Amino acid sequence: MKNPFRYFKNSPEIIRLAVMMYVRYPLSLRQVEDLLHERGIDVSYETVRVWWNRFGPIFTAEIRKTRATSLHNTPQ
């Protein structure tokens, strides 16, 4: 599988943090931008929107796969 982060200058950890903040909490894109700025990460809300559109489905699939695996492996 090719690296989906290869054309982005920010690290995958920063991209994942921004997307998960937007998805997990009831925040606007501009609020995510502000929170990242407080952490010293300078990105625009439009960048967060592009990341969400590009990586949101990838992260969602990973979460669903992890949850499905953990549900099947729990003792009953």
N, CA, C and O atoms as a Tripos MOL2 file, in Angstrom:
@<TRIPOS>MOLECULE
protein
  304   303    76     0     0
PROTEIN
NO_CHARGES

@<TRIPOS>ATOM
      1 N           0.8310   -1.1790    0.0000 N.3       1 MET1
      2 CA          0.0000    0.0000    0.0000 C.3       1 MET1
      3 C           0.8800    1.2480    0.0000 C.2       1 MET1
      4 O           1.8580    1.3260    0.7440 O.2       1 MET1
      5 N           0.5320    2.2130   -0.8290 N.am      2 LYS2
      6 CA          1.2950    3.4480   -0.9010 C.3       2 LYS2
      7 C           1.0220    4.3040    0.3240 C.2       2 LYS2
      8 O          -0.0370    4.2150    0.9450 O.2       2 LYS2
      9 N           1.9970    5.1300    0.6560 N.am      3 ASN3
     10 CA          1.8630    6.0210    1.8060 C.3       3 ASN3
     11 C           0.8870    7.1560    1.4600 C.2       3 ASN3
     12 O           1.1840    7.9520    0.5700 O.2       3 ASN3
     13 N          -0.2530    7.2520    2.1270 N.am      4 PRO4
     14 CA         -1.2220    8.3100    1.7990 C.3       4 PRO4
     15 C          -0.7490    9.7010    2.2150 C.2       4 PRO4
     16 O          -1.3300   10.6970    1.7830 O.2       4 PRO4
     17 N           0.2880    9.7910    3.0400 N.am      5 PHE5
     18 CA          0.7920   11.0660    3.5410 C.3       5 PHE5
     19 C           1.9530   11.6130    2.7120 C.2       5 PHE5
     20 O           2.5200   12.6400    3.0850 O.2       5 PHE5
     21 N           2.3230   10.9820    1.6250 N.am      6 ARG6
     22 CA          3.5680   11.2980    0.9240 C.3       6 ARG6
     23 C           3.6470   12.7050    0.3470 C.2       6 ARG6
     24 O           4.7530   13.2260    0.1960 O.2       6 ARG6
     25 N           2.5430   13.3370    0.0210 N.am      7 TYR7
     26 CA          2.5800   14.6710   -0.5770 C.3       7 TYR7
     27 C           2.3030   15.7960    0.4190 C.2       7 TYR7
     28 O           2.1790   16.9560    0.0250 O.2       7 TYR7
     29 N           2.2050   15.4650    1.6890 N.am      8 PHE8
     30 CA          1.8980   16.4550    2.7160 C.3       8 PHE8
     31 C           3.1450   16.7680    3.5260 C.2       8 PHE8
     32 O           3.8870   15.8680    3.9190 O.2       8 PHE8
     33 N           3.3720   18.0720    3.7760 N.am      9 LYS9
     34 CA          4.5910   18.4620    4.4950 C.3       9 LYS9
     35 C           4.4920   18.2470    5.9990 C.2       9 LYS9
     36 O           5.5160   18.1520    6.6750 O.2       9 LYS9
     37 N           3.2770   18.1690    6.5320 N.am     10 ASN10
     38 CA          3.1020   17.9240    7.9620 C.3      10 ASN10
     39 C           3.1950   16.4350    8.2590 C.2      10 ASN10
     40 O           2.9580   15.5960    7.3900 O.2      10 ASN10
     41 N           3.5420   16.1260    9.4890 N.am     11 SER11
     42 CA          3.6980   14.7300    9.8690 C.3      11 SER11
     43 C           2.3330   14.0470    9.9590 C.2      11 SER11
     44 O           1.3180   14.7030   10.1910 O.2      11 SER11
     45 N           2.3160   12.7360    9.7740 N.am     12 PRO12
     46 CA          1.0610   11.9900    9.9020 C.3      12 PRO12
     47 C           0.4150   12.1400   11.2750 C.2      12 PRO12
     48 O          -0.8100   12.0900   11.3900 O.2      12 PRO12
     49 N           1.2220   12.3240   12.3170 N.am     13 GLU13
     50 CA          0.6720   12.4870   13.6610 C.3      13 GLU13
     51 C          -0.1280   13.7780   13.7800 C.2      13 GLU13
     52 O          -1.1850   13.7960   14.4090 O.2      13 GLU13
     53 N           0.3680   14.8560   13.1810 N.am     14 ILE14
     54 CA         -0.3440   16.1380   13.2250 C.3      14 ILE14
     55 C          -1.6390   16.0470   12.4250 C.2      14 ILE14
     56 O          -2.6790   16.5460   12.8540 O.2      14 ILE14
     57 N          -1.5680   15.4140   11.2730 N.am     15 ILE15
     58 CA         -2.7590   15.2560   10.4400 C.3      15 ILE15
     59 C          -3.8000   14.4340   11.1760 C.2      15 ILE15
     60 O          -4.9770   14.7950   11.1940 O.2      15 ILE15
     61 N          -3.3830   13.3430   11.7760 N.am     16 ARG16
     62 CA         -4.3140   12.4930   12.5300 C.3      16 ARG16
     63 C          -4.9200   13.2510   13.7070 C.2      16 ARG16
     64 O          -6.1190   13.1340   13.9590 O.2      16 ARG16
     65 N          -4.1140   14.0230   14.4280 N.am     17 LEU17
     66 CA         -4.6070   14.8090   15.5540 C.3      17 LEU17
     67 C          -5.6820   15.7900   15.0960 C.2      17 LEU17
     68 O          -6.7430   15.8830   15.7140 O.2      17 LEU17
     69 N          -5.4150   16.5120   14.0320 N.am     18 ALA18
     70 CA         -6.3700   17.5140   13.5460 C.3      18 ALA18
     71 C          -7.6770   16.8620   13.1070 C.2      18 ALA18
     72 O          -8.7570   17.3390   13.4550 O.2      18 ALA18
     73 N          -7.5830   15.7830   12.3530 N.am     19 VAL19
     74 CA         -8.7940   15.1150   11.8560 C.3      19 VAL19
     75 C          -9.5840   14.5170   13.0110 C.2      19 VAL19
     76 O         -10.8090   14.6290   13.0410 O.2      19 VAL19
     77 N          -8.9120   13.8930   13.9470 N.am     20 MET20
     78 CA         -9.6140   13.2740   15.0630 C.3      20 MET20
     79 C         -10.2360   14.3230   15.9910 C.2      20 MET20
     80 O         -11.2980   14.0800   16.5650 O.2      20 MET20
     81 N          -9.5880   15.4900   16.1460 N.am     21 MET21
     82 CA        -10.1960   16.5680   16.9300 C.3      21 MET21
     83 C         -11.4950   17.0150   16.2750 C.2      21 MET21
     84 O         -12.4950   17.2460   16.9540 O.2      21 MET21
     85 N         -11.4740   17.1340   14.9640 N.am     22 TYR22
     86 CA        -12.6560   17.6030   14.2460 C.3      22 TYR22
     87 C         -13.7810   16.5730   14.2900 C.2      22 TYR22
     88 O         -14.9510   16.9330   14.4220 O.2      22 TYR22
     89 N         -13.4340   15.3130   14.1820 N.am     23 VAL23
     90 CA        -14.4420   14.2560   14.1260 C.3      23 VAL23
     91 C         -14.9630   13.9210   15.5220 C.2      23 VAL23
     92 O         -16.1680   13.7510   15.7100 O.2      23 VAL23
     93 N         -14.0820   13.8270   16.4790 N.am     24 ARG24
     94 CA        -14.4380   13.3290   17.8110 C.3      24 ARG24
     95 C         -15.2140   14.3410   18.6530 C.2      24 ARG24
     96 O         -16.1100   13.9650   19.4070 O.2      24 ARG24
     97 N         -14.8740   15.6080   18.5270 N.am     25 TYR25
     98 CA        -15.4790   16.6410   19.3660 C.3      25 TYR25
     99 C         -16.3180   17.5900   18.5120 C.2      25 TYR25
    100 O         -16.0610   17.7270   17.3150 O.2      25 TYR25
    101 N         -17.3050   18.2390   19.1000 N.am     26 PRO26
    102 CA        -18.1580   19.1590   18.3210 C.3      26 PRO26
    103 C         -17.4530   20.4950   18.0860 C.2      26 PRO26
    104 O         -17.8410   21.5240   18.6410 O.2      26 PRO26
    105 N         -16.4230   20.4600   17.2630 N.am     27 LEU27
    106 CA        -15.6290   21.6480   16.9650 C.3      27 LEU27
    107 C         -15.7970   22.0430   15.5080 C.2      27 LEU27
    108 O         -16.0250   21.1960   14.6440 O.2      27 LEU27
    109 N         -15.6840   23.3280   15.2490 N.am     28 SER28
    110 CA        -15.6640   23.7920   13.8690 C.3      28 SER28
    111 C         -14.2330   23.6940   13.3460 C.2      28 SER28
    112 O         -13.2950   23.4850   14.1150 O.2      28 SER28
    113 N         -14.0770   23.8460   12.0500 N.am     29 LEU29
    114 CA        -12.7440   23.8130   11.4590 C.3      29 LEU29
    115 C         -11.8750   24.9430   12.0160 C.2      29 LEU29
    116 O         -10.6800   24.7580   12.2450 O.2      29 LEU29
    117 N         -12.4750   26.0950   12.2270 N.am     30 ARG30
    118 CA        -11.7240   27.2320   12.7770 C.3      30 ARG30
    119 C         -11.3270   26.9910   14.2360 C.2      30 ARG30
    120 O         -10.2650   27.4430   14.6640 O.2      30 ARG30
    121 N         -12.1560   26.2940   14.9960 N.am     31 GLN31
    122 CA        -11.7850   25.9610   16.3710 C.3      31 GLN31
    123 C         -10.6290   24.9740   16.4010 C.2      31 GLN31
    124 O          -9.7390   25.0820   17.2450 O.2      31 GLN31
    125 N         -10.6380   24.0150   15.4880 N.am     32 VAL32
    126 CA         -9.5070   23.0800   15.3930 C.3      32 VAL32
    127 C          -8.2480   23.8500   15.0250 C.2      32 VAL32
    128 O          -7.1810   23.5990   15.5850 O.2      32 VAL32
    129 N          -8.3640   24.7890   14.0850 N.am     33 GLU33
    130 CA         -7.2260   25.6250   13.7110 C.3      33 GLU33
    131 C          -6.6740   26.3570   14.9340 C.2      33 GLU33
    132 O          -5.4610   26.3940   15.1400 O.2      33 GLU33
    133 N          -7.5630   26.9420   15.7470 N.am     34 ASP34
    134 CA         -7.1440   27.6680   16.9490 C.3      34 ASP34
    135 C          -6.4600   26.7440   17.9580 C.2      34 ASP34
    136 O          -5.4290   27.1050   18.5260 O.2      34 ASP34
    137 N          -7.0190   25.5650   18.1820 N.am     35 LEU35
    138 CA         -6.4170   24.6190   19.1330 C.3      35 LEU35
    139 C          -5.0390   24.1590   18.6660 C.2      35 LEU35
    140 O          -4.1190   24.0250   19.4730 O.2      35 LEU35
    141 N          -4.8990   23.9170   17.3690 N.am     36 LEU36
    142 CA         -3.5930   23.5270   16.8510 C.3      36 LEU36
    143 C          -2.5920   24.6690   16.9770 C.2      36 LEU36
    144 O          -1.4200   24.4480   17.2800 O.2      36 LEU36
    145 N          -3.0660   25.9000   16.7400 N.am     37 HIS37
    146 CA         -2.1940   27.0710   16.8710 C.3      37 HIS37
    147 C          -1.6830   27.2050   18.3070 C.2      37 HIS37
    148 O          -0.5250   27.5650   18.5190 O.2      37 HIS37
    149 N          -2.5380   26.9190   19.2930 N.am     38 GLU38
    150 CA         -2.1230   26.9630   20.6930 C.3      38 GLU38
    151 C          -1.0480   25.9260   20.9950 C.2      38 GLU38
    152 O          -0.2540   26.1020   21.9190 O.2      38 GLU38
    153 N          -1.0210   24.8500   20.2190 N.am     39 ARG39
    154 CA          0.0040   23.8110   20.3870 C.3      39 ARG39
    155 C           1.2450   24.0910   19.5470 C.2      39 ARG39
    156 O           2.1840   23.2950   19.5340 O.2      39 ARG39
    157 N           1.2500   25.2210   18.8470 N.am     40 GLY40
    158 CA          2.4140   25.5870   18.0430 C.3      40 GLY40
    159 C           2.3790   25.0440   16.6320 C.2      40 GLY40
    160 O           3.4010   25.0470   15.9460 O.2      40 GLY40
    161 N           1.2240   24.5770   16.1790 N.am     41 ILE41
    162 CA          1.0710   24.0190   14.8400 C.3      41 ILE41
    163 C           0.2970   25.0320   14.0090 C.2      41 ILE41
    164 O          -0.8720   25.2980   14.2860 O.2      41 ILE41
    165 N           0.9390   25.5970   12.9970 N.am     42 ASP42
    166 CA          0.3370   26.6720   12.2190 C.3      42 ASP42
    167 C          -0.2320   26.1200   10.9120 C.2      42 ASP42
    168 O           0.4850   25.9690    9.9230 O.2      42 ASP42
    169 N          -1.5260   25.8230   10.9250 N.am     43 VAL43
    170 CA         -2.2400   25.3810    9.7240 C.3      43 VAL43
    171 C          -3.5540   26.1480    9.6480 C.2      43 VAL43
    172 O          -4.0810   26.5930   10.6680 O.2      43 VAL43
    173 N          -4.0760   26.3000    8.4490 N.am     44 SER44
    174 CA         -5.3400   27.0050    8.2830 C.3      44 SER44
    175 C          -6.5040   26.0280    8.4060 C.2      44 SER44
    176 O          -6.3300   24.8120    8.3290 O.2      44 SER44
    177 N          -7.6820   26.5850    8.5970 N.am     45 TYR45
    178 CA         -8.8670   25.7350    8.6870 C.3      45 TYR45
    179 C          -9.1300   25.0400    7.3620 C.2      45 TYR45
    180 O          -9.6960   23.9460    7.3460 O.2      45 TYR45
    181 N          -8.7340   25.6480    6.2520 N.am     46 GLU46
    182 CA         -8.8960   25.0090    4.9440 C.3      46 GLU46
    183 C          -8.0040   23.7790    4.8250 C.2      46 GLU46
    184 O          -8.3880   22.7880    4.2030 O.2      46 GLU46
    185 N          -6.8310   23.8390    5.4100 N.am     47 THR47
    186 CA         -5.9450   22.6750    5.4230 C.3      47 THR47
    187 C          -6.5720   21.5460    6.2170 C.2      47 THR47
    188 O          -6.5200   20.3880    5.8050 O.2      47 THR47
    189 N          -7.1660   21.8790    7.3540 N.am     48 VAL48
    190 CA         -7.8490   20.8650    8.1660 C.3      48 VAL48
    191 C          -8.9980   20.2510    7.3670 C.2      48 VAL48
    192 O          -9.2250   19.0430    7.4340 O.2      48 VAL48
    193 N          -9.7210   21.0760    6.6140 N.am     49 ARG49
    194 CA        -10.8310   20.5730    5.7950 C.3      49 ARG49
    195 C         -10.3290   19.6140    4.7210 C.2      49 ARG49
    196 O         -10.9510   18.5800    4.4780 O.2      49 ARG49
    197 N          -9.2180   19.9440    4.0780 N.am     50 VAL50
    198 CA         -8.6310   19.0650    3.0570 C.3      50 VAL50
    199 C          -8.2010   17.7480    3.6900 C.2      50 VAL50
    200 O          -8.4420   16.6760    3.1350 O.2      50 VAL50
    201 N          -7.5600   17.8360    4.8590 N.am     51 TRP51
    202 CA         -7.1410   16.6170    5.5530 C.3      51 TRP51
    203 C          -8.3400   15.7660    5.9210 C.2      51 TRP51
    204 O          -8.3050   14.5450    5.7700 O.2      51 TRP51
    205 N          -9.4020   16.4000    6.4040 N.am     52 TRP52
    206 CA        -10.6000   15.6610    6.8000 C.3      52 TRP52
    207 C         -11.2060   14.9530    5.5940 C.2      52 TRP52
    208 O         -11.5840   13.7850    5.6890 O.2      52 TRP52
    209 N         -11.3020   15.6380    4.4760 N.am     53 ASN53
    210 CA        -11.8480   15.0130    3.2680 C.3      53 ASN53
    211 C         -10.9730   13.8800    2.7660 C.2      53 ASN53
    212 O         -11.4850   12.8730    2.2760 O.2      53 ASN53
    213 N          -9.6720   14.0280    2.8810 N.am     54 ARG54
    214 CA         -8.7450   13.0280    2.3480 C.3      54 ARG54
    215 C          -8.5580   11.8440    3.2990 C.2      54 ARG54
    216 O          -8.5790   10.6900    2.8710 O.2      54 ARG54
    217 N          -8.3750   12.1320    4.5780 N.am     55 PHE55
    218 CA         -7.9940   11.0790    5.5270 C.3      55 PHE55
    219 C          -9.1180   10.6070    6.4310 C.2      55 PHE55
    220 O          -8.9770    9.5730    7.0840 O.2      55 PHE55
    221 N         -10.2250   11.3250    6.4910 N.am     56 GLY56
    222 CA        -11.3480   10.9220    7.3290 C.3      56 GLY56
    223 C         -11.8200    9.5060    7.0490 C.2      56 GLY56
    224 O         -11.9680    8.7190    7.9830 O.2      56 GLY56
    225 N         -12.0640    9.1540    5.7720 N.am     57 PRO57
    226 CA        -12.4920    7.7810    5.4840 C.3      57 PRO57
    227 C         -11.4420    6.7290    5.8430 C.2      57 PRO57
    228 O         -11.7910    5.6170    6.2400 O.2      57 PRO57
    229 N         -10.1740    7.0700    5.7080 N.am     58 ILE58
    230 CA         -9.1000    6.1210    6.0470 C.3      58 ILE58
    231 C          -9.1020    5.8590    7.5510 C.2      58 ILE58
    232 O          -9.0450    4.7100    7.9870 O.2      58 ILE58
    233 N          -9.1700    6.9380    8.3440 N.am     59 PHE59
    234 CA         -9.1650    6.7830    9.7950 C.3      59 PHE59
    235 C         -10.4230    6.0860   10.2860 C.2      59 PHE59
    236 O         -10.3690    5.2960   11.2290 O.2      59 PHE59
    237 N         -11.5520    6.3700    9.6560 N.am     60 THR60
    238 CA        -12.8060    5.7160   10.0230 C.3      60 THR60
    239 C         -12.7200    4.2150    9.7860 C.2      60 THR60
    240 O         -13.1610    3.4270   10.6230 O.2      60 THR60
    241 N         -12.1620    3.8210    8.6620 N.am     61 ALA61
    242 CA        -12.0080    2.3910    8.3580 C.3      61 ALA61
    243 C         -11.0920    1.7170    9.3760 C.2      61 ALA61
    244 O         -11.3540    0.5870    9.7880 O.2      61 ALA61
    245 N         -10.0220    2.3970    9.7840 N.am     62 GLU62
    246 CA         -9.1180    1.8410   10.7950 C.3      62 GLU62
    247 C          -9.8310    1.6480   12.1260 C.2      62 GLU62
    248 O          -9.6730    0.6150   12.7770 O.2      62 GLU62
    249 N         -10.6170    2.6460   12.5300 N.am     63 ILE63
    250 CA        -11.3390    2.5640   13.8090 C.3      63 ILE63
    251 C         -12.3490    1.4260   13.7670 C.2      63 ILE63
    252 O         -12.4420    0.6410   14.7110 O.2      63 ILE63
    253 N         -13.1020    1.3340   12.6820 N.am     64 ARG64
    254 CA        -14.0920    0.2590   12.5630 C.3      64 ARG64
    255 C         -13.4300   -1.1100   12.5850 C.2      64 ARG64
    256 O         -13.9460   -2.0370   13.2110 O.2      64 ARG64
    257 N         -12.3030   -1.2470   11.9160 N.am     65 LYS65
    258 CA        -11.5900   -2.5240   11.8840 C.3      65 LYS65
    259 C         -11.0970   -2.8890   13.2850 C.2      65 LYS65
    260 O         -11.2010   -4.0430   13.7000 O.2      65 LYS65
    261 N         -10.5670   -1.9160   14.0040 N.am     66 THR66
    262 CA        -10.0770   -2.1550   15.3610 C.3      66 THR66
    263 C         -11.2200   -2.5430   16.2930 C.2      66 THR66
    264 O         -11.0890   -3.4710   17.0920 O.2      66 THR66
    265 N         -12.3400   -1.8320   16.1890 N.am     67 ARG67
    266 CA        -13.4860   -2.1470   17.0470 C.3      67 ARG67
    267 C         -14.0700   -3.5160   16.7330 C.2      67 ARG67
    268 O         -14.4440   -4.2530   17.6450 O.2      67 ARG67
    269 N         -14.1530   -3.8610   15.4650 N.am     68 ALA68
    270 CA        -14.6840   -5.1610   15.0890 C.3      68 ALA68
    271 C         -13.7800   -6.2810   15.6010 C.2      68 ALA68
    272 O         -14.2700   -7.3070   16.0730 O.2      68 ALA68
    273 N         -12.4840   -6.0890   15.5110 N.am     69 THR69
    274 CA        -11.5410   -7.0860   15.9930 C.3      69 THR69
    275 C         -11.6480   -7.2330   17.5110 C.2      69 THR69
    276 O         -11.6320   -8.3530   18.0230 O.2      69 THR69
    277 N         -11.7560   -6.1220   18.2310 N.am     70 SER70
    278 CA        -11.8360   -6.2030   19.6840 C.3      70 SER70
    279 C         -13.1560   -6.8010   20.1510 C.2      70 SER70
    280 O         -13.2010   -7.4570   21.1920 O.2      70 SER70
    281 N         -14.2340   -6.5830   19.3950 N.am     71 LEU71
    282 CA        -15.5180   -7.1930   19.7550 C.3      71 LEU71
    283 C         -15.4970   -8.7110   19.5680 C.2      71 LEU71
    284 O         -16.1030   -9.4460   20.3480 O.2      71 LEU71
    285 N         -14.8040   -9.1700   18.5430 N.am     72 HIS72
    286 CA        -14.7480  -10.6000   18.2780 C.3      72 HIS72
    287 C         -13.7990  -11.3430   19.2150 C.2      72 HIS72
    288 O         -13.9130  -12.5560   19.3940 O.2      72 HIS72
    289 N         -12.8640  -10.6080   19.8100 N.am     73 ASN73
    290 CA        -11.8700  -11.2300   20.6850 C.3      73 ASN73
    291 C         -12.1900  -11.1380   22.1560 C.2      73 ASN73
    292 O         -11.3980  -11.6100   22.9720 O.2      73 ASN73
    293 N         -13.3110  -10.5540   22.5370 N.am     74 THR74
    294 CA        -13.6460  -10.4450   23.9540 C.3      74 THR74
    295 C         -14.2440  -11.7560   24.4600 C.2      74 THR74
    296 O         -15.0880  -12.3520   23.7920 O.2      74 THR74
    297 N         -13.8090  -12.2040   25.6370 N.am     75 PRO75
    298 CA        -14.3900  -13.4270   26.1940 C.3      75 PRO75
    299 C         -15.8230  -13.1940   26.6620 C.2      75 PRO75
    300 O         -16.1600  -12.1240   27.1690 O.2      75 PRO75
    301 N         -16.6520  -14.2060   26.4850 N.am     76 GLN76
    302 CA        -18.0570  -14.0600   26.8760 C.3      76 GLN76
    303 C         -18.4100  -15.0230   27.9700 C.2      76 GLN76
    304 O         -19.5530  -15.0450   28.4280 O.2      76 GLN76
@<TRIPOS>BOND
     1     1     2 1
     2     2     3 1
     3     3     4 2
     4     3     5 am
     5     5     6 1
     6     6     7 1
     7     7     8 2
     8     7     9 am
     9     9    10 1
    10    10    11 1
    11    11    12 2
    12    11    13 am
    13    13    14 1
    14    14    15 1
    15    15    16 2
    16    15    17 am
    17    17    18 1
    18    18    19 1
    19    19    20 2
    20    19    21 am
    21    21    22 1
    22    22    23 1
    23    23    24 2
    24    23    25 am
    25    25    26 1
    26    26    27 1
    27    27    28 2
    28    27    29 am
    29    29    30 1
    30    30    31 1
    31    31    32 2
    32    31    33 am
    33    33    34 1
    34    34    35 1
    35    35    36 2
    36    35    37 am
    37    37    38 1
    38    38    39 1
    39    39    40 2
    40    39    41 am
    41    41    42 1
    42    42    43 1
    43    43    44 2
    44    43    45 am
    45    45    46 1
    46    46    47 1
    47    47    48 2
    48    47    49 am
    49    49    50 1
    50    50    51 1
    51    51    52 2
    52    51    53 am
    53    53    54 1
    54    54    55 1
    55    55    56 2
    56    55    57 am
    57    57    58 1
    58    58    59 1
    59    59    60 2
    60    59    61 am
    61    61    62 1
    62    62    63 1
    63    63    64 2
    64    63    65 am
    65    65    66 1
    66    66    67 1
    67    67    68 2
    68    67    69 am
    69    69    70 1
    70    70    71 1
    71    71    72 2
    72    71    73 am
    73    73    74 1
    74    74    75 1
    75    75    76 2
    76    75    77 am
    77    77    78 1
    78    78    79 1
    79    79    80 2
    80    79    81 am
    81    81    82 1
    82    82    83 1
    83    83    84 2
    84    83    85 am
    85    85    86 1
    86    86    87 1
    87    87    88 2
    88    87    89 am
    89    89    90 1
    90    90    91 1
    91    91    92 2
    92    91    93 am
    93    93    94 1
    94    94    95 1
    95    95    96 2
    96    95    97 am
    97    97    98 1
    98    98    99 1
    99    99   100 2
   100    99   101 am
   101   101   102 1
   102   102   103 1
   103   103   104 2
   104   103   105 am
   105   105   106 1
   106   106   107 1
   107   107   108 2
   108   107   109 am
   109   109   110 1
   110   110   111 1
   111   111   112 2
   112   111   113 am
   113   113   114 1
   114   114   115 1
   115   115   116 2
   116   115   117 am
   117   117   118 1
   118   118   119 1
   119   119   120 2
   120   119   121 am
   121   121   122 1
   122   122   123 1
   123   123   124 2
   124   123   125 am
   125   125   126 1
   126   126   127 1
   127   127   128 2
   128   127   129 am
   129   129   130 1
   130   130   131 1
   131   131   132 2
   132   131   133 am
   133   133   134 1
   134   134   135 1
   135   135   136 2
   136   135   137 am
   137   137   138 1
   138   138   139 1
   139   139   140 2
   140   139   141 am
   141   141   142 1
   142   142   143 1
   143   143   144 2
   144   143   145 am
   145   145   146 1
   146   146   147 1
   147   147   148 2
   148   147   149 am
   149   149   150 1
   150   150   151 1
   151   151   152 2
   152   151   153 am
   153   153   154 1
   154   154   155 1
   155   155   156 2
   156   155   157 am
   157   157   158 1
   158   158   159 1
   159   159   160 2
   160   159   161 am
   161   161   162 1
   162   162   163 1
   163   163   164 2
   164   163   165 am
   165   165   166 1
   166   166   167 1
   167   167   168 2
   168   167   169 am
   169   169   170 1
   170   170   171 1
   171   171   172 2
   172   171   173 am
   173   173   174 1
   174   174   175 1
   175   175   176 2
   176   175   177 am
   177   177   178 1
   178   178   179 1
   179   179   180 2
   180   179   181 am
   181   181   182 1
   182   182   183 1
   183   183   184 2
   184   183   185 am
   185   185   186 1
   186   186   187 1
   187   187   188 2
   188   187   189 am
   189   189   190 1
   190   190   191 1
   191   191   192 2
   192   191   193 am
   193   193   194 1
   194   194   195 1
   195   195   196 2
   196   195   197 am
   197   197   198 1
   198   198   199 1
   199   199   200 2
   200   199   201 am
   201   201   202 1
   202   202   203 1
   203   203   204 2
   204   203   205 am
   205   205   206 1
   206   206   207 1
   207   207   208 2
   208   207   209 am
   209   209   210 1
   210   210   211 1
   211   211   212 2
   212   211   213 am
   213   213   214 1
   214   214   215 1
   215   215   216 2
   216   215   217 am
   217   217   218 1
   218   218   219 1
   219   219   220 2
   220   219   221 am
   221   221   222 1
   222   222   223 1
   223   223   224 2
   224   223   225 am
   225   225   226 1
   226   226   227 1
   227   227   228 2
   228   227   229 am
   229   229   230 1
   230   230   231 1
   231   231   232 2
   232   231   233 am
   233   233   234 1
   234   234   235 1
   235   235   236 2
   236   235   237 am
   237   237   238 1
   238   238   239 1
   239   239   240 2
   240   239   241 am
   241   241   242 1
   242   242   243 1
   243   243   244 2
   244   243   245 am
   245   245   246 1
   246   246   247 1
   247   247   248 2
   248   247   249 am
   249   249   250 1
   250   250   251 1
   251   251   252 2
   252   251   253 am
   253   253   254 1
   254   254   255 1
   255   255   256 2
   256   255   257 am
   257   257   258 1
   258   258   259 1
   259   259   260 2
   260   259   261 am
   261   261   262 1
   262   262   263 1
   263   263   264 2
   264   263   265 am
   265   265   266 1
   266   266   267 1
   267   267   268 2
   268   267   269 am
   269   269   270 1
   270   270   271 1
   271   271   272 2
   272   271   273 am
   273   273   274 1
   274   274   275 1
   275   275   276 2
   276   275   277 am
   277   277   278 1
   278   278   279 1
   279   279   280 2
   280   279   281 am
   281   281   282 1
   282   282   283 1
   283   283   284 2
   284   283   285 am
   285   285   286 1
   286   286   287 1
   287   287   288 2
   288   287   289 am
   289   289   290 1
   290   290   291 1
   291   291   292 2
   292   291   293 am
   293   293   294 1
   294   294   295 1
   295   295   296 2
   296   295   297 am
   297   297   298 1
   298   298   299 1
   299   299   300 2
   300   299   301 am
   301   301   302 1
   302   302   303 1
   303   303   304 2
@<TRIPOS>SUBSTRUCTURE
     1 MET1         2 RESIDUE 1 A MET
     2 LYS2         6 RESIDUE 1 A LYS
     3 ASN3        10 RESIDUE 1 A ASN
     4 PRO4        14 RESIDUE 1 A PRO
     5 PHE5        18 RESIDUE 1 A PHE
     6 ARG6        22 RESIDUE 1 A ARG
     7 TYR7        26 RESIDUE 1 A TYR
     8 PHE8        30 RESIDUE 1 A PHE
     9 LYS9        34 RESIDUE 1 A LYS
    10 ASN10       38 RESIDUE 1 A ASN
    11 SER11       42 RESIDUE 1 A SER
    12 PRO12       46 RESIDUE 1 A PRO
    13 GLU13       50 RESIDUE 1 A GLU
    14 ILE14       54 RESIDUE 1 A ILE
    15 ILE15       58 RESIDUE 1 A ILE
    16 ARG16       62 RESIDUE 1 A ARG
    17 LEU17       66 RESIDUE 1 A LEU
    18 ALA18       70 RESIDUE 1 A ALA
    19 VAL19       74 RESIDUE 1 A VAL
    20 MET20       78 RESIDUE 1 A MET
    21 MET21       82 RESIDUE 1 A MET
    22 TYR22       86 RESIDUE 1 A TYR
    23 VAL23       90 RESIDUE 1 A VAL
    24 ARG24       94 RESIDUE 1 A ARG
    25 TYR25       98 RESIDUE 1 A TYR
    26 PRO26      102 RESIDUE 1 A PRO
    27 LEU27      106 RESIDUE 1 A LEU
    28 SER28      110 RESIDUE 1 A SER
    29 LEU29      114 RESIDUE 1 A LEU
    30 ARG30      118 RESIDUE 1 A ARG
    31 GLN31      122 RESIDUE 1 A GLN
    32 VAL32      126 RESIDUE 1 A VAL
    33 GLU33      130 RESIDUE 1 A GLU
    34 ASP34      134 RESIDUE 1 A ASP
    35 LEU35      138 RESIDUE 1 A LEU
    36 LEU36      142 RESIDUE 1 A LEU
    37 HIS37      146 RESIDUE 1 A HIS
    38 GLU38      150 RESIDUE 1 A GLU
    39 ARG39      154 RESIDUE 1 A ARG
    40 GLY40      158 RESIDUE 1 A GLY
    41 ILE41      162 RESIDUE 1 A ILE
    42 ASP42      166 RESIDUE 1 A ASP
    43 VAL43      170 RESIDUE 1 A VAL
    44 SER44      174 RESIDUE 1 A SER
    45 TYR45      178 RESIDUE 1 A TYR
    46 GLU46      182 RESIDUE 1 A GLU
    47 THR47      186 RESIDUE 1 A THR
    48 VAL48      190 RESIDUE 1 A VAL
    49 ARG49      194 RESIDUE 1 A ARG
    50 VAL50      198 RESIDUE 1 A VAL
    51 TRP51      202 RESIDUE 1 A TRP
    52 TRP52      206 RESIDUE 1 A TRP
    53 ASN53      210 RESIDUE 1 A ASN
    54 ARG54      214 RESIDUE 1 A ARG
    55 PHE55      218 RESIDUE 1 A PHE
    56 GLY56      222 RESIDUE 1 A GLY
    57 PRO57      226 RESIDUE 1 A PRO
    58 ILE58      230 RESIDUE 1 A ILE
    59 PHE59      234 RESIDUE 1 A PHE
    60 THR60      238 RESIDUE 1 A THR
    61 ALA61      242 RESIDUE 1 A ALA
    62 GLU62      246 RESIDUE 1 A GLU
    63 ILE63      250 RESIDUE 1 A ILE
    64 ARG64      254 RESIDUE 1 A ARG
    65 LYS65      258 RESIDUE 1 A LYS
    66 THR66      262 RESIDUE 1 A THR
    67 ARG67      266 RESIDUE 1 A ARG
    68 ALA68      270 RESIDUE 1 A ALA
    69 THR69      274 RESIDUE 1 A THR
    70 SER70      278 RESIDUE 1 A SER
    71 LEU71      282 RESIDUE 1 A LEU
    72 HIS72      286 RESIDUE 1 A HIS
    73 ASN73      290 RESIDUE 1 A ASN
    74 THR74      294 RESIDUE 1 A THR
    75 PRO75      298 RESIDUE 1 A PRO
    76 GLN76      302 RESIDUE 1 A GLN
